Amino acid sequence: MAVLLVLFGLLLLAFAWGGTRSAEIQPATASSERECPGGHGPVVPIPTDASRSYEVFACTTCDFVETTVHGARSPLAYCSACKQRALLTELARGRAQGLGESAGGPSDRITVTEHCQLCGHTGLLGLVVPSPDEDGTDTDDTQAPDNVLPFPARRESPGQG
């Protein structure tokens, strides 16, 4: 028992001494601060449906694309079938040739192929990268402001008076 206490004490000392000499820990970057490794500026989040356990980010200037799970880069996500983190996501960015699109510039289509290594679940997700000139603002003036909830008009039934 005394040997275990001595080993535990040495382990704590080694951990404390090594922790003071480690490099400064970088804070996790927010999704809005993610940068393209090619130096093209921030990458944009690509909207996916709510059933996906991962996020997709893409550069609007080059063909860079990545998946993140809980904010960290990872090709493994949670499988919707078995609920285990064994869903391998493979990304492909390609342009549909022959549909009147030019061959130059980055592709605006992303294909995510999903395959669970445990249960065998497979899936295919097609996404579109927004063009850099789209600022995401809605120009429809008939929309209510974001802080107002629209309710249907109240109808009175003939029996009420």
Buried (B, 14 or more C-beta within 10 A) or exposed (E): EEEEEEEEEEEEEEEEEEEEEEEEEEEEEEEEEBEBEEEBEBBBBBEBEEEBBBBBBBBBBBBBBBBBBEEEEBEBBBBBEBEEBBBEBEBEBEBEEEEEEEEEEBBBBBBBEBBBBEEEBEBEBEBEBBEEEEEEEEEEEEEEEEEEEEEEEEEEEEEEE
